[in-house]
């Protein structure tokens, strides 16, 4: 697969697609040699995939609120984990930086070798320290580029173009593998390349301790002084006796992130320092578990941790299922116990809506407004309950929970979503448990289980420390892990991974879209979802669109079998033909042309290749007309259509331009629109055809400057 382009890079050589044109008379069977029936296309319907995409967008949009519908609280971030940090980004990141004791050693090693790996447990401040290190050694006004954690040492040394004076960082490296002696050789090779480029690279690695044999390249990392960090984030406010006492206890929070959150919230005011500390340390949760609650009570809070905020009636059904499974696990290998019949009914609803210290009932606005939903009282309680369950209980609780949670993948969409959200919190404390007990079984299972696994990886991506783990997990399923897992990886690359690692996601979805039939069908749909989701976000779809255009251009320019070429073109055509997310009959291509004018160039490359194919020309023209009709009546529609036309014809050889122009005009004659709409569409079509006339005007065509005096297009 081609190397991942740099985030700010442009598509390479968007010139005439002169590769072999597939014969339209050849059989349409694809995926020969995959040992599959052509009819096996997976069981994912568009509604389920679109719903997953909507959930992911909502999750990343809402988790920053302390009362989000996911019950997670303000502990997440949603920025891309690759790209460029400019001087403002660097200044903001280092505003309250406190260097740990190991900082100076790392700085010496970085200056000596130009590459250093910060090795330590998650959330030990490695990321901000990496930025601080690079800020000390890079050129004064140089940016810092964040690379994908999937890049190997060999790729870094042989395929990555480092720019002079710039700093580079990899957060949560997942490509660490091989013997220390081999790694040392690769680090030394990389060091020489960085020396030649006058660049520096810092890698962060989440692991308990550094490897022996890699001294000088590996530096064991420690957290900064918690009290100094607390003072830095307190932002200079007056220290009262209460704040001084909270400051003394801040060390209990253990991680720099939590200490910084404590100081920031105290500085903001609105809540007493003692209450802020109680929320973050989970005193209420710890006290409740310290009173040694009954087994039935523990099952209630455990169920709520993974079925948060669902309607009360649904939660009650799920709780009964968990209690039944817990009883079955308890009786494994034993005779059923004879118990006296208990004629009392627990008044759970009264307890939840009354004085329960952890659980309450709320009514959430929405389609089911007014319906009671079971939630935790505190925004941090869900995470704290999961941590206490891990700390205090063993097999007797966790085995029933594992069996019960696995079954939630086949439940309602809302239940699956909450199960994934709860497991993302569990992954923060024990990612191996989540991977072995849930991700791997689900990824190899049926459609609903694969969707849930992909959703879980997406929610893990909302956490800076978990996002690299999610990426590594998806990459492990891409090859040699079976078709179901490859399909799950494709779904995951359309979700949270596409937000955190957009370039990797486009690369791997493109790779998967050329695989066996079942995999490619899911990957193609996932590729569409990636663009639909990207278009709705602030960063937009321009970067992934450029990457896709580059993949199409590079692959189809190289020697390629006709069947594989058709497969590649089908993926490109799927993107050109799709609608916006949650919008019927609203062409995504048209919306991109209007909202991101620079998208005309990569869209033109995709349309050039599909129009150049006799096999897909009719479908490509249909998608083009659909996009042009969506433009009509909008301000700037003709300039947008003209820009698209210029991009299309500049990527086609003159002889093909003549043939394709005629085909587009013939297709226009068959379009049935009312007279007014037809005139508007005709103007846009002529704007697209205008530049083809400049390249090689079809015989008998008179294209005016975007007017209506060109080749007549039927009003019918």
ZIJO-V337249 format. One record per residue. N is the residue number from 1. PHI is phi in whole degrees, 0 to 359 (none if undefined). BURIAL is + if it has 9 or more other C-alpha atoms within 8 Angstrom, else -. Layout:
N/PHI/BURIAL  N/PHI/BURIAL
//
This chain:
1/none/-  2/300/-  3/299/-  4/298/-  5/292/-  6/293/-  7/305/+  8/267/-  9/286/-  10/255/-  11/301/+  12/280/-  13/41/-  14/279/+  15/248/-  16/296/-  17/283/+  18/256/-  19/286/-  20/293/-  21/269/-  22/298/+  23/282/-  24/292/-  25/275/-  26/290/-  27/298/-  28/270/-  29/292/-  30/239/+  31/72/+  32/301/-  33/88/-  34/269/-  35/57/-  36/226/+  37/279/-  38/300/+  39/280/-  40/279/-  41/241/+  42/82/+  43/244/-  44/272/-  45/269/-  46/298/-  47/297/-  48/293/-  49/293/+  50/296/+  51/295/-  52/300/+  53/297/+  54/295/-  55/300/+  56/296/+  57/299/+  58/296/-  59/298/+  60/290/+  61/277/-  62/248/+  63/293/+  64/284/+  65/273/-  66/289/+  67/238/-  68/292/+  69/291/-  70/266/+  71/64/+  72/253/+  73/89/+  74/273/-  75/232/-  76/240/+  77/224/+  78/232/+  79/284/-  80/294/+  81/262/+  82/226/+  83/130/+  84/234/+  85/259/+  86/275/+  87/297/+  88/292/-  89/301/-  90/296/+  91/298/-  92/294/-  93/296/+  94/261/+  95/302/-  96/241/-  97/292/+  98/237/+  99/283/-  100/283/+  101/297/-  102/280/+  103/297/+  104/295/-  105/297/-  106/297/+  107/295/+  108/297/-  109/295/+  110/295/+  111/294/-  112/282/-  113/250/+  114/69/+  115/218/+  116/213/+  117/248/+  118/271/+  119/251/+  120/182/+  121/293/-  122/299/-  123/57/+  124/250/+  125/87/+  126/292/+  127/296/-  128/296/+  129/296/+  130/298/+  131/296/+  132/296/+  133/298/+  134/293/+  135/294/+  136/279/-  137/246/+  138/285/+  139/296/-  140/308/-  141/256/-  142/282/+  143/272/+  144/243/+  145/259/+  146/262/+  147/264/+  148/293/+  149/289/+  150/275/+  151/288/+  152/274/-  153/300/+  154/295/-  155/295/+  156/296/+  157/281/+  158/256/-  159/238/-  160/266/-  161/267/-  162/270/-  163/263/-  164/299/-  165/81/+  166/268/+  167/259/+  168/231/+  169/219/+  170/237/+  171/260/+  172/66/+  173/307/+  174/247/+  175/265/+  176/290/-  177/199/-  178/95/-  179/291/-  180/299/+  181/295/-  182/292/-  183/297/+  184/298/+  185/300/-  186/292/+  187/295/+  188/294/+  189/296/+  190/297/+  191/300/+  192/294/-  193/295/+  194/295/+  195/297/+  196/297/-  197/275/+  198/56/+  199/238/+  200/226/+  201/225/+  202/239/+  203/243/+  204/253/+  205/229/+  206/275/+  207/203/+  208/298/-  209/208/-  210/286/+  211/280/-  212/289/-  213/94/-  214/242/+  215/302/-  216/93/-  217/253/+  218/261/+  219/232/+  220/294/+  221/252/+  222/232/+  223/287/+  224/291/+  225/301/-  226/298/+  227/289/+  228/295/+  229/295/+  230/302/+  231/296/+  232/296/+  233/276/+  234/289/+  235/62/-  236/76/-  237/286/-  238/297/-  239/267/-  240/276/-  241/298/-  242/294/+  243/295/+  244/298/+  245/291/-  246/296/+  247/301/+  248/297/-  249/271/-  250/300/+  251/300/+  252/294/-  253/285/+  254/73/-  255/256/+  256/304/+  257/299/-  258/288/+  259/296/+  260/297/+  261/297/-  262/299/+  263/295/+  264/298/+  265/293/+  266/295/+  267/295/+  268/288/-  269/78/-  270/90/-  271/209/-  272/294/-  273/306/+  274/296/+  275/293/-  276/299/+  277/297/+  278/298/+  279/296/+  280/284/+  281/272/-  282/71/+  283/301/-  284/296/+  285/293/+  286/299/+  287/297/-  288/297/+  289/290/+  290/294/-  291/279/-  292/53/-  293/296/+  294/295/-  295/304/-  296/297/-  297/289/-  298/296/+  299/298/+  300/296/+  301/291/+  302/294/+  303/297/+  304/294/+  305/298/+  306/244/+  307/222/+  308/287/+  309/72/+  310/280/+  311/305/+  312/305/+  313/297/-  314/290/-  315/299/+  316/297/-  317/297/-  318/295/+  319/296/+  320/299/-  321/298/+  322/295/+  323/298/+  324/295/-  325/296/+  326/298/+  327/292/-  328/295/-  329/294/+  330/298/-  331/265/+  332/302/-  333/77/-  334/236/-  335/282/-  336/304/-  337/282/-  338/269/-  339/239/-  340/291/-  341/293/-  342/256/-  343/270/-  344/269/-  345/252/-  346/293/-  347/269/-  348/297/-  349/296/-  350/293/-  351/293/+  352/295/+  353/273/+  354/244/-  355/254/-  356/297/+  357/292/-  358/245/+  359/247/+  360/214/+  361/238/+  362/221/-  363/248/+  364/264/+  365/298/-  366/144/-  367/303/-  368/253/-  369/304/-  370/95/-  371/285/+  372/290/+  373/231/+  374/269/+  375/220/+  376/276/+  377/288/+  378/257/-  379/294/+  380/262/+  381/298/+  382/299/+  383/297/+  384/292/+  385/297/+  386/299/+  387/295/+  388/291/+  389/299/+  390/293/-  391/286/-  392/257/-  393/242/+  394/240/-  395/304/-  396/300/+  397/262/+  398/284/+  399/294/+  400/300/+  401/298/+  402/300/+  403/297/+  404/291/+  405/295/+  406/302/+  407/291/-  408/293/+  409/296/+  410/259/-  411/266/-  412/300/-  413/301/-  414/295/-  415/292/+  416/300/+  417/297/+  418/290/+  419/298/+  420/295/+  421/297/+  422/295/+  423/292/+  424/295/+  425/289/+  426/296/+  427/297/+  428/297/+  429/262/-  430/206/-  431/292/+  432/293/-  433/300/+  434/295/+  435/294/+  436/286/+  437/272/+  438/231/+  439/297/+  440/295/+  441/299/+  442/294/+  443/298/+  444/266/+  445/262/+  446/280/+  447/300/+  448/294/-  449/290/+  450/296/+  451/298/+  452/292/+  453/297/+  454/296/+  455/296/+  456/297/+  457/299/+  458/297/+  459/289/+  460/297/+  461/294/+  462/286/+  463/253/+  464/305/+  465/283/+  466/270/+  467/303/+  468/297/+  469/294/+  470/297/+  471/297/+  472/299/+  473/297/+  474/297/+  475/297/+  476/291/-  477/262/+  478/292/+  479/229/-  480/59/-  481/234/+  482/95/+  483/297/-  484/302/+  485/290/+  486/296/+  487/294/+  488/295/+  489/300/+  490/300/+  491/299/+  492/293/+  493/291/+  494/273/+  495/256/+  496/300/+  497/296/+  498/289/+  499/279/+  500/281/+  501/228/+  502/299/+  503/293/+  504/300/+  505/295/+  506/295/+  507/304/+  508/284/+  509/292/+  510/297/+  511/300/+  512/291/+  513/289/+  514/253/+  515/271/+  516/299/+  517/305/+  518/299/+  519/292/+  520/293/+  521/295/+  522/293/+  523/297/+  524/295/+  525/295/+  526/295/+  527/298/+  528/298/+  529/298/+  530/302/+  531/289/+  532/298/+  533/291/+  534/298/+  535/295/+  536/274/-  537/260/-  538/297/-  539/287/-  540/76/+  541/255/+  542/296/+  543/298/+  544/298/+  545/294/+  546/297/+  547/294/+  548/296/+  549/300/+  550/293/+  551/299/+  552/300/+  553/297/+  554/294/-  555/291/+  556/280/+  557/281/+  558/275/-  559/302/-  560/213/+  561/291/-  562/304/+  563/295/+  564/290/+  565/297/+  566/297/+  567/298/+  568/295/+  569/293/+  570/297/+  571/294/+  572/297/+  573/294/+  574/299/+  575/290/+  576/293/+  577/264/+  578/278/+  579/266/+  580/291/+  581/296/+  582/59/-  583/220/-  584/278/-  585/56/-  586/231/+  587/304/+  588/294/+  589/299/+  590/297/+  591/296/+  592/293/+  593/299/+  594/276/+  595/273/-  596/227/-  597/307/+  598/293/-  599/288/+  600/302/+  601/294/+  602/294/+  603/298/+  604/298/+  605/297/+  606/297/+  607/291/+  608/300/+  609/293/+  610/288/+  611/289/+  612/287/+  613/271/+  614/299/+  615/293/+  616/246/+  617/301/+  618/299/+  619/293/-  620/293/+  621/294/+  622/299/+  623/295/+  624/295/+  625/297/+  626/297/+  627/294/+  628/292/+  629/297/-  630/291/+  631/280/+  632/299/+  633/85/-  634/264/-  635/298/-  636/85/-  637/294/+  638/294/+  639/301/-  640/294/+  641/294/+  642/296/+  643/298/+  644/295/+  645/300/+  646/300/+  647/292/+  648/294/+  649/288/+  650/289/+  651/261/+  652/241/+  653/292/+  654/305/-  655/295/-  656/288/+  657/301/+  658/297/+  659/299/+  660/288/+  661/301/+  662/297/+  663/295/-  664/295/+  665/293/+  666/298/-  667/296/+  668/297/+  669/293/+  670/268/-  671/284/+  672/258/-  673/222/-  674/291/-  675/304/-  676/295/-  677/295/+  678/296/+  679/297/+  680/295/+  681/296/+  682/299/+  683/300/+  684/290/+  685/297/+  686/296/+  687/296/+  688/291/+  689/284/+  690/307/+  691/288/+  692/292/+  693/296/+  694/288/-  695/278/+  696/172/+  697/293/+  698/301/+  699/300/-  700/86/-  701/257/-  702/240/-  703/266/+  704/272/+  705/287/-  706/84/+  707/273/+  708/243/+  709/259/-  710/273/+  711/300/+  712/294/-  713/244/-  714/300/+  715/283/+  716/245/+
//
